[in-house]
């Protein structure tokens, strides 16, 4: 289509700014572009054409520098030839030597052939250098990718990457023997340099330990071969953080069994989140495997900490390698003695049971149980050296013993704020271990579906209060003074939102509870569940507040089992079979208040009621936090004046719990409007689960 412009001044064409366009002067000459801009533009266009053009420019630049400098050197040399031709030949020789083009002189053809040979030699040398450089670069890149095989024996292999990796690796480093340099190998589908940087930045200097990080999918048998699991001392399979993390753990265990073969192999320690996957994971791990349940362990720890404030710190101290921990002690002198006699002969350690010759644990044994040859004591001590065993038992003051009789029992009232996949396990644990008349109030923003009321009885009464646990007005409507403990749950990663900020709402809930404490001058025992260990340092805890880092206790248990495999059965008994086996009881349950007595007297009093005393916590009402940290394994001969407010840490017979608590539905709960409902699961108000265990009012 032809475009026509009418009534146009041949010199100028302008469009007014009123029409929204910029004026253009066609008749005016273009501005002169500076020479440097045109030269740079020409140079860029030439470089963009081909590799030959680039080589040409390199040659021109080299000649532009070498030839003038060579000429200057020859003309300033007092020994240079006098004739012009001689000097030009000298300039040629100097330039050719500099550019490695040959120094032949004579006929132009001879000089051209010399230059050609020099270029061919330069090309060959450059090719060889390029091949060597490329090969070395590829090899270094492969090493950085962590694809070389670890050739070690007796090392520890950690498979997977999660928040627990820092705790596990840190404890393995702390548990190393003096004078040895263990090797810890981590295999995960991540960059090895990034893994090593993350570990060293969190754990600090790892002197005395060699970290080897390899990249690969742990469920791939080919990738597992990189870390030589067959020659390892132990293999740790970390729980995965994604939605199907438990399935990944099971697949990794199956791949590991494929690589190791049917014969023996190292100790395998793994963990899964969902208790319903435990049986499958244990079958995949084989006879030398130990599989822990992260959610179940965390739920039990939350319940114990709610009932006994400060229990989480006690468990961390018992399960890490920085203080007192569980040990298996071979004491041949104890054979033929009763367990009570053997326990009172240990001055610096506390006995909680023994292992039979077949590895079966017997904790808090009945009175009069006699130790047999081959039995090994299960103790709590500050080091794993030889256990001192005295010839005589520590002195016990019978007059300081508290009167025998059943301890006073009162039903507890707890408050549960929030809901996640561990909440059903918490409710189920409380239901199975609560005294008659106990109450659990649940506050969640989810509205439970209505069901028919139940008529059967249960020891735990569960009441539901709809509302946002992090909203101040929700807590205002509750009588917080009436609660013996508060549990604040954090959000699960799969429930949506940024996983790095999963603790923010829990921190807000703690702030509201702390505000109530400041306004009322009250003390509220609060235990909060966090996902990130850094949240513990910034949590605004009150005098009786505590934080449980999700999965931390499981990671500590895994490290302990790797270090001492015989403890797997002991921990299974304490944390899985028994409910609330560790407890803090008032000191007046064992000794008379106001009396000076040795710790051996406390141990004897605990043994009399079927418990094993491990330590004590003194009470100082003048301190900002009334309860001091628990002192583990005091000397049996240590004497002090015991007060009624002091607490004794004991291992109790506990109450049996199921190995796999169900994801329960809880009929009979009451909403704030008096309606009947069920407790929501997994954060979404799902329908009832047929056949699940329930709790009636």
Secondary structure by P-SEA (a helix, b strand, c coil): cbbbbccccccbbbbbccccbbbbbcccccccccaaaaaaaaaaaaaaccaaaaaaaaaaaaaacaaaaaaaaaaacccccccaaaaaaaaaaaaaaaaccccccccaaaaaaaaaaaaaaaaaaaaaaaaaaaaaaaaaaaaaacccccccccbbbbcccccaaaaaaaaaaaaccccbbbbbbbbccccaaaaaaaaaaaacccccbbbbbbbccccccccccccccccccbbbbccccccaaaaaaaaaaaaaaaaaccccccbbbbccccccaaaaaaaaacccbbbbbaaaaaaaaaaaaaaccaaaaaaaaacccccbbbbbbbccccccccaaaaaaaccccccccccccccccccccccccccccccccccccccccbbbbbcccccccccccccccccbbbbbbbbbcccccaaaaaaaaaaaccccbbbbbbbccbbbbbcccccccccbbbbbbbcccccaaaaaacccccccbbbbbbbcccccccccccaaaaaaaaaaaaaaaaaaccccbbbbbbccaaaaaaccccccbbbbccaaaaaaaaaaaaacccaaaaaaaaccccccccccccccccccccccccaaaaaaaaaaacbbbcbbbbbbcccccccccccccccccbbbbbcccbbbbbbcccbbbbccccccccccccccccbbbbbbccccccccccccccccc
